[in-house]
Amino acid sequence: MITDKKYKKFVKGLMAAASLFTFHLALLTSLASCSIDETNYSSLDQEIVYPTQAGYDGLVEACYENVYYLYGKMDGIDLMEMGTDLWMNESRSGSHGELTNYNENLNTSTGVVRVVWNALYGTVAYCNTAIYYANAPGASSVALPDASPAGSRSAKAAEAYFLRAFANWHIVENWGGVVLNTSSIAEAGALENAERANEEDFYRLIISDLKYAADNLPETQADRGRATKWSALAMLAKAYLQRTRLYPDGSAERKACADSAWLAAKQVIDGRQLYASDATQSGSTKYWLDANNKSNLENLFIEAVDHVNGYNPEWWNRGRTRQYYQMAIGSAAQDFGISSDGWRYGRANATVWRPTLYLLQTCFEPREDTPDTRFADSFYYKYYIGTKQHVVSKSNWAKYGKDVSLYNTRRPSNYTITGNVKTALELRGTNFNYYADNGTATDAVFELEGNDAAMGCFTPNWDLDSAWCAQQKFLAAGPNQYMDKVGDGPTAKIGGLAKNSNLRSLQPSLKKFSCVRYLHSNQECEQDIAILRLTDIYLVAVEAAVISGQHLSEALGYLNTVRRHAALSTDANKMDVTAAELNIDFILQERARELCGEQWRWYDLKRTGRLNQQYLTEAGKNPFITTFNQRHLVRPIPQEFLDQIANASEFGTNGY
C-alpha cells in the first residue's frame, strides 16, 4: 500500500519518467494537476533525478503502474480469460465478441488489444530504465540504503527484473515473437525499425530475469503489492511450464522445462502455507473471506488497491470487474425484488460474460450436496432482495411459469418475499463494510445473505425440476431452464440461450471480485486483486510432473491437497482422487474450479494444445465460437504501433 508520503514520492518518479515515455503523458499530466508539489519534475534531467534515492524509488514504483490496465479492467480479461471454454457472450458486433468468439471484428484496430500492448510495453520501458540506472556507469551514486535486503540496490532492481519478465511473458504468449526490448530509452532512444525476436529469445530473458529476481528479492515487503522472492519463484514456475509448449511431446527439452517448473513450484509450496479447512469453513472459503482480502496467507503477487485514500490510477474508479460477470439483474430477477442498482451484486449496467455449461456442470460438480465449496465460493447463485419486502405481481407470477393457483391475496405468504436488509447507518460499527464506515452511504441499503426467506432468485449449477420451480415464491431456474441443453453429437451447439426467452437473463454471477467490505459505491470496489496465488502453483507442480513423468506420487498428493483445501475438514476424504486423474484434462478442469475468472485460462488452453477449433466447439463449451483459425493463437499487432515504425510492412500484423 502506498501511504500519503510515499505517494508523493511515487508521483515524482512518474513525472520524471514522463519525458521518456510519451504514451503516458495524458495520465501524468492529470497527476500533475493535483498540486502535490510545485516543482515540475517532468522537466528535470533523468541523470539528476534517477541517481537519487527518491528518484530511483519513484522509478521502480512506476514500473508497477501498468499492472492496473491488466487486472480489474475489461482489457486484460478480454485477452487472458476470454475465447476459452469457460465463458461466452452471444454478441457478434462489439460487446467484446471479437475476443470471446473470435469474430470478424478482431483486427489491428481492436481497442483492448492496443490497451494491453501499450500497458505491457510501458512496463517493459519503465523496467528497462530502472535496470539501466541500477547498472549503468555511475550507478554507485544511487543513494539506496543497504541496511536491509529490501532497501538494497539489488533488491530494488530485482523488482524491475520481475516486472519486466512478467510483462514479457504476457507479450510473448499473446503476440508471439515480437519486439524484445532490453534497452532504456535513456540509452537507446526511440524505436524506428522494429525487429522481431523468436519466442525462445523471449523465454531466455524471462527466465534469466526471474532467476535474478528470486535471488535478490526479500521474502516479505513492507508495502502490499510489491514483488517478493515468492512472486518471482511462482512466476518462474509458470514460465518454465508455459515454455513446454515450444517443444514436442516427449522431447528432452520439454521434460527439462517441466522438471524446472516442478523445482521452482516446490520451493514455493515448501515455503508457504494454505489456509486450513475446519468443520465450519473450507480453506477455499477462508481464502475468499472479505476479512482476509488485504492480508492474505496464500497470495504471492497482487494488484494492491488503496482503499484508504484512493491513491490509485483513476483514484476510486476500481473494482468494476464484478459487473462484467453479473447476471442481467434489470430483467427477470428484478421482477422478484433483486435490486438492479444494489450494492452486494453491483449496479447492473455492464453485464458482458456468462459461464458456459462446461464450467457449470463438467468442471464444477452439479449437485447441491457436493463437498467441494468452490462453486459456492466463486458464484452468487442465491440472490437476496434489496428491500424490506417485495410483492410479486400476479402478472409476473404467471409470466415466469408459477402455479397460478397459489397466487391468492388471502395468502400473502405465497407471493410476498420478506427482505433481510440493513442501512449503512445500521451497519456502521460492525466493520461490515468499509464504505459504510466512512459515513458517506448513510441512505444505502445492503442486501444481507444467509436467510433464504429473503431470497428472490435462485440460479444454481444443478438442474431443477420445473414443477418445483413453479411452486416457489422466488424465481428459480437451473441450467436446464436458463440455458439450452438440447442437442445431439459431440459438436452439438448446446449451452446457448434458453428457449424460454423470459429466463435467458438468468445465470450465476462470479463473485470473486465482490469484496463487500471494500465497496466504495455500487460500482467501485477497492479490494486487492490476486494475480499469483498458492493453489495455482500447486497445480503448476502437478502438471509439470505429468509432463516430465517424474514425481508423480508427490504430485498426486499436491492435487489432493488443493482438493481437500476446497472442502470442510469433515469432508476431506471425499475429495481425494486417484492416480488415474493425473492427466492434463483433469488438471485443466481442476484449474477451472480453482481459478475461473482469474485471467489464466487462455494461457492454460494455449499451453496444453486445447486452443483449437475442435476443442472450443465441443458441446457445452462456447456455442458462439463458429470458427477458430490458426492465426488466433496470437493477437493482431496494434495499428497504432505499426504506424509508428518505418518497417511496418516487413514487421507484419500477425495475420490480421
BELFENMO-V408874 format. One record per residue. N is the residue number from 0. RES is the residue in one small letter. SS is DSSP state (hx for helix, st for strand, lp for the rest). D_LAST is the distance of its C-alpha to the last C-alpha in Angstrom with 1 decimal. Layout:
n res ss d_last
N RES SS D_LAST
N RES SS D_LAST
This chain:
n res ss d_last
0 m lp 40.8
1 i lp 41.2
2 t lp 44.6
3 d hx 45.7
4 k hx 46.8
5 k hx 43.8
6 y hx 41.5
7 k hx 43.1
8 k hx 42.5
9 f hx 38.9
10 v hx 38.3
11 k hx 40.0
12 g hx 37.6
13 l hx 34.6
14 m hx 36.1
15 a hx 36.9
16 a hx 33.3
17 a hx 32.1
18 s lp 32.9
19 l lp 30.4
20 f lp 27.3
21 t hx 26.6
22 f hx 23.9
23 h hx 26.9
24 l hx 29.3
25 a hx 29.1
26 l hx 30.0
27 l hx 32.6
28 t hx 34.2
29 s hx 34.6
30 l hx 36.3
31 a hx 38.5
32 s lp 39.8
33 c lp 41.4
34 s lp 44.3
35 i lp 44.4
36 d lp 45.9
37 e lp 46.8
38 t lp 45.7
39 n lp 42.4
40 y hx 41.0
41 s hx 37.7
42 s hx 39.7
43 l lp 41.4
44 d lp 40.7
45 q hx 38.8
46 e hx 41.4
47 i hx 44.0
48 v hx 42.2
49 y lp 40.4
50 p lp 43.5
51 t lp 45.3
52 q hx 45.4
53 a hx 44.2
54 g hx 41.4
55 y hx 40.1
56 d hx 40.4
57 g hx 38.5
58 l hx 35.7
59 v hx 35.5
60 e hx 35.5
61 a hx 32.6
62 c lp 30.6
63 y lp 30.7
64 e hx 29.6
65 n hx 25.8
66 v hx 26.5
67 y hx 27.3
68 y hx 23.7
69 l lp 22.8
70 y lp 25.8
71 g lp 27.5
72 k lp 24.6
73 m hx 21.9
74 d hx 19.0
75 g hx 20.0
76 i hx 20.9
77 d hx 17.5
78 l hx 15.8
79 m hx 18.9
80 e lp 20.7
81 m lp 18.6
82 g lp 16.7
83 t lp 19.8
84 d lp 23.1
85 l lp 25.1
86 w st 23.8
87 m st 22.7
88 n lp 22.0
89 e lp 22.4
90 s lp 20.4
91 r lp 17.5
92 s lp 17.4
93 g lp 17.5
94 s lp 19.9
95 h lp 17.2
96 g hx 16.2
97 e hx 12.5
98 l hx 13.3
99 t hx 16.6
100 n lp 15.5
101 y lp 11.7
102 n lp 11.9
103 e lp 10.0
104 n lp 10.2
105 l lp 7.9
106 n lp 5.6
107 t lp 6.5
108 s lp 9.9
109 t lp 10.8
110 g hx 14.2
111 v hx 15.2
112 v hx 12.4
113 r hx 13.8
114 v hx 17.3
115 v hx 17.1
116 w hx 15.6
117 n hx 18.4
118 a hx 21.0
119 l hx 20.4
120 y hx 20.4
121 g hx 23.3
122 t hx 25.2
123 v hx 24.7
124 a hx 26.0
125 y hx 29.0
126 c hx 29.7
127 n hx 29.6
128 t hx 32.1
129 a hx 34.3
130 i hx 34.3
131 y hx 35.1
132 y hx 38.0
133 a hx 39.4
134 n hx 39.5
135 a lp 39.8
136 p lp 43.2
137 g lp 45.4
138 a hx 43.6
139 s hx 47.1
140 s hx 47.7
141 v lp 45.4
142 a lp 48.0
143 l lp 46.9
144 p lp 49.7
145 d lp 50.2
146 a lp 52.7
147 s lp 50.2
148 p hx 47.1
149 a hx 44.9
150 g hx 46.0
151 s lp 45.7
152 r hx 43.3
153 s hx 41.8
154 a hx 41.3
155 k hx 39.7
156 a hx 37.4
157 a hx 36.6
158 e hx 35.0
159 a hx 32.6
160 y hx 31.9
161 f hx 31.3
162 l hx 28.9
163 r hx 27.0
164 a hx 26.6
165 f hx 25.7
166 a hx 22.9
167 n hx 21.6
168 w hx 21.8
169 h hx 19.4
170 i hx 17.1
171 v hx 17.0
172 e hx 16.8
173 n hx 13.8
174 w hx 11.8
175 g lp 13.8
176 g lp 15.4
177 v lp 14.6
178 v lp 17.5
179 l lp 20.8
180 n lp 23.1
181 t lp 26.8
182 s lp 28.5
183 s lp 29.9
184 i hx 29.2
185 a hx 33.0
186 e hx 33.1
187 a hx 30.1
188 g lp 29.1
189 a lp 25.8
190 l lp 22.7
191 e lp 22.1
192 n lp 20.2
193 a lp 17.9
194 e lp 18.5
195 r lp 16.7
196 a lp 19.1
197 n lp 19.1
198 e hx 19.5
199 e hx 23.2
200 d hx 23.7
201 f hx 22.3
202 y hx 24.6
203 r hx 27.6
204 l hx 27.5
205 i hx 26.9
206 i hx 29.9
207 s hx 32.0
208 d hx 31.4
209 l hx 32.3
210 k hx 35.4
211 y hx 36.6
212 a hx 36.0
213 a hx 37.9
214 d hx 40.7
215 n hx 41.2
216 l lp 40.3
217 p lp 43.3
218 e lp 43.5
219 t lp 43.9
220 q lp 43.1
221 a lp 45.2
222 d lp 42.2
223 r lp 40.0
224 g lp 36.3
225 r lp 37.0
226 a lp 35.7
227 t lp 38.5
228 k hx 39.2
229 w hx 38.3
230 s hx 34.9
231 a hx 34.2
232 l hx 35.6
233 a hx 33.6
234 m hx 30.3
235 l hx 31.4
236 a hx 32.1
237 k hx 28.6
238 a hx 27.0
239 y hx 29.1
240 l hx 28.3
241 q hx 24.5
242 r hx 24.8
243 t hx 26.4
244 r hx 23.0
245 l hx 22.6
246 y lp 25.7
247 p lp 27.0
248 d lp 29.4
249 g lp 32.9
250 s lp 32.1
251 a hx 34.3
252 e hx 31.4
253 r hx 30.1
254 k hx 33.7
255 a hx 34.4
256 c hx 31.5
257 a hx 32.6
258 d hx 36.1
259 s hx 35.2
260 a hx 33.4
261 w hx 36.7
262 l hx 38.8
263 a hx 36.9
264 a hx 36.8
265 k hx 40.5
266 q hx 41.4
267 v hx 39.9
268 i hx 41.5
269 d hx 44.9
270 g hx 44.8
271 r lp 43.8
272 q lp 45.1
273 l lp 44.0
274 y lp 45.8
275 a lp 48.6
276 s lp 48.9
277 d lp 52.3
278 a lp 54.0
279 t lp 52.6
280 q lp 49.0
281 s lp 46.5
282 g hx 44.9
283 s hx 41.6
284 t hx 43.3
285 k hx 44.8
286 y hx 41.4
287 w lp 40.2
288 l lp 43.4
289 d hx 43.1
290 a hx 46.0
291 n hx 44.0
292 n lp 40.8
293 k lp 41.8
294 s lp 43.5
295 n lp 42.1
296 l lp 43.5
297 e lp 40.3
298 n st 37.6
299 l st 36.4
300 f st 33.9
301 i st 33.4
302 e st 32.2
303 a lp 35.6
304 v lp 36.1
305 d lp 39.3
306 h lp 41.2
307 v lp 44.3
308 n lp 43.4
309 g lp 39.7
310 y lp 38.7
311 n lp 35.0
312 p lp 32.0
313 e lp 32.3
314 w lp 35.8
315 w lp 36.7
316 n lp 33.3
317 r lp 32.5
318 g lp 32.3
319 r lp 30.6
320 t hx 28.7
321 r hx 31.4
322 q hx 30.7
323 y hx 27.1
324 y lp 28.6
325 q lp 31.7
326 m lp 33.2
327 a lp 33.3
328 i lp 36.9
329 g lp 37.4
330 s lp 37.5
331 a lp 39.9
332 a hx 40.9
333 q hx 42.2
334 d hx 44.7
335 f hx 46.3
336 g lp 46.6
337 i lp 43.4
338 s lp 42.6
339 s lp 39.3
340 d lp 40.1
341 g lp 41.6
342 w lp 41.5
343 r lp 41.2
344 y lp 38.2
345 g lp 36.7
346 r lp 36.1
347 a lp 34.2
348 n lp 31.8
349 a lp 28.4
350 t lp 28.2
351 v lp 24.7
352 w lp 24.8
353 r st 27.4
354 p st 28.2
355 t lp 27.6
356 l hx 30.6
357 y hx 29.7
358 l hx 30.1
359 l hx 33.3
360 q hx 35.1
361 t hx 33.9
362 c hx 33.2
363 f lp 36.0
364 e lp 39.3
365 p lp 40.0
366 r lp 43.6
367 e lp 45.7
368 d lp 47.9
369 t lp 45.2
370 p lp 46.3
371 d lp 42.8
372 t lp 42.5
373 r hx 38.8
374 f hx 37.9
375 a hx 40.5
376 d hx 39.5
377 s hx 35.9
378 f st 36.2
379 y st 38.3
380 y lp 39.6
381 k st 43.0
382 y st 42.7
383 y st 45.9
384 i lp 47.1
385 g lp 47.1
386 t lp 50.6
387 k lp 54.1
388 q st 54.1
389 h st 52.1
390 v st 53.6
391 v lp 51.3
392 s lp 52.1
393 k hx 53.5
394 s hx 50.7
395 n hx 48.1
396 w hx 50.3
397 a hx 50.1
398 k hx 46.4
399 y lp 45.2
400 g lp 47.6
401 k lp 50.4
402 d lp 53.9
403 v hx 55.4
404 s hx 58.9
405 l hx 58.3
406 y lp 57.6
407 n lp 61.1
408 t lp 62.2
409 r lp 65.2
410 r lp 63.0
411 p hx 60.6
412 s hx 59.4
413 n hx 57.6
414 y lp 55.2
415 t st 55.5
416 i st 53.3
417 t st 55.0
418 g lp 52.7
419 n lp 52.7
420 v st 51.6
421 k st 52.8
422 t st 52.4
423 a hx 51.2
424 l hx 54.8
425 e hx 56.0
426 l hx 53.5
427 r lp 54.2
428 g lp 56.1
429 t lp 54.6
430 n lp 51.5
431 f lp 49.6
432 n lp 47.0
433 y hx 46.2
434 y hx 45.6
435 a hx 48.9
436 d hx 50.6
437 n lp 49.6
438 g lp 51.5
439 t lp 48.9
440 a lp 48.2
441 t lp 51.8
442 d lp 51.2
443 a lp 48.2
444 v st 48.7
445 f st 47.3
446 e st 46.9
447 l lp 48.7
448 e lp 47.9
449 g lp 50.1
450 n lp 52.4
451 d hx 51.1
452 a hx 53.6
453 a hx 51.2
454 m st 48.1
455 g st 46.6
456 c st 43.6
457 f st 43.0
458 t lp 39.7
459 p lp 40.0
460 n lp 37.9
461 w lp 40.7
462 d lp 41.6
463 l lp 44.5
464 d lp 47.2
465 s hx 47.0
466 a hx 50.7
467 w hx 50.8
468 c hx 48.0
469 a hx 50.1
470 q hx 53.1
471 q lp 51.5
472 k lp 51.9
473 f lp 48.4
474 l st 45.2
475 a st 44.2
476 a lp 41.4
477 g lp 40.0
478 p hx 36.6
479 n hx 38.5
480 q hx 38.9
481 y hx 35.9
482 m st 33.3
483 d st 33.3
484 k lp 34.6
485 v lp 35.3
486 g lp 33.6
487 d lp 34.3
488 g lp 32.6
489 p lp 30.2
490 t lp 27.1
491 a lp 29.1
492 k lp 27.2
493 i lp 29.9
494 g lp 29.7
495 g st 28.2
496 l st 30.1
497 a lp 33.9
498 k lp 35.7
499 n lp 38.1
500 s hx 36.2
501 n hx 38.8
502 l hx 37.6
503 r lp 33.8
504 s lp 33.7
505 l lp 35.5
506 q lp 34.1
507 p lp 35.0
508 s st 33.6
509 l st 32.4
510 k lp 35.2
511 k lp 34.3
512 f lp 33.5
513 s lp 36.6
514 c lp 39.2
515 v hx 41.9
516 r hx 44.1
517 y hx 41.5
518 l st 40.5
519 h lp 40.7
520 s lp 40.1
521 n lp 39.0
522 q lp 35.4
523 e lp 35.6
524 c st 36.5
525 e lp 37.4
526 q lp 37.1
527 d lp 35.8
528 i st 32.6
529 a st 32.8
530 i st 29.9
531 l st 31.7
532 r st 34.7
533 l hx 37.2
534 t hx 36.7
535 d hx 33.1
536 i hx 34.5
537 y hx 37.1
538 l hx 34.4
539 v hx 32.5
540 a hx 35.8
541 v hx 36.2
542 e hx 32.8
543 a hx 33.5
544 a hx 36.9
545 v hx 35.5
546 i hx 33.1
547 s hx 35.8
548 g lp 38.5
549 q lp 40.7
550 h lp 42.5
551 l hx 42.0
552 s hx 45.2
553 e hx 44.5
554 a hx 40.9
555 l hx 42.5
556 g hx 44.6
557 y hx 41.7
558 l hx 40.0
559 n hx 43.2
560 t hx 43.7
561 v hx 40.5
562 r hx 41.6
563 r hx 45.1
564 h hx 43.8
565 a lp 42.5
566 a lp 45.9
567 l lp 49.3
568 s hx 51.6
569 t hx 53.7
570 d hx 50.7
571 a hx 49.4
572 n hx 50.6
573 k hx 48.7
574 m lp 45.4
575 d lp 45.9
576 v lp 43.9
577 t lp 44.8
578 a hx 43.2
579 a hx 41.7
580 e hx 39.1
581 l lp 38.0
582 n lp 34.7
583 i hx 31.1
584 d hx 30.8
585 f hx 33.8
586 i hx 32.6
587 l hx 29.3
588 q hx 31.4
589 e hx 33.7
590 r hx 30.8
591 a hx 29.8
592 r hx 33.4
593 e hx 33.7
594 l hx 30.4
595 c lp 28.7
596 g lp 27.1
597 e lp 27.4
598 q lp 23.8
599 w lp 23.9
600 r hx 22.8
601 w hx 19.1
602 y hx 20.3
603 d hx 23.2
604 l hx 21.3
605 k hx 18.9
606 r hx 22.1
607 t lp 24.0
608 g lp 21.5
609 r lp 21.5
610 l lp 17.9
611 n lp 17.5
612 q hx 17.9
613 q hx 21.6
614 y hx 22.5
615 l hx 20.6
616 t lp 22.0
617 e lp 25.5
618 a lp 28.2
619 g lp 28.6
620 k lp 25.2
621 n lp 22.5
622 p lp 23.4
623 f lp 20.5
624 i lp 17.8
625 t lp 17.6
626 t lp 14.7
627 f lp 13.3
628 n lp 11.0
629 q hx 11.2
630 r hx 7.7
631 h hx 9.2
632 l hx 11.7
633 v lp 9.8
634 r lp 8.3
635 p lp 5.6
636 i lp 7.9
637 p lp 9.9
638 q hx 10.4
639 e hx 14.1
640 f hx 14.1
641 l hx 12.4
642 d lp 15.1
643 q lp 17.8
644 i lp 17.5
645 a lp 18.9
646 n lp 16.7
647 a hx 13.2
648 s hx 12.5
649 e hx 14.1
650 f hx 12.5
651 g lp 8.8
652 t lp 5.6
653 n lp 5.8
654 g lp 3.8
655 y lp 0.0
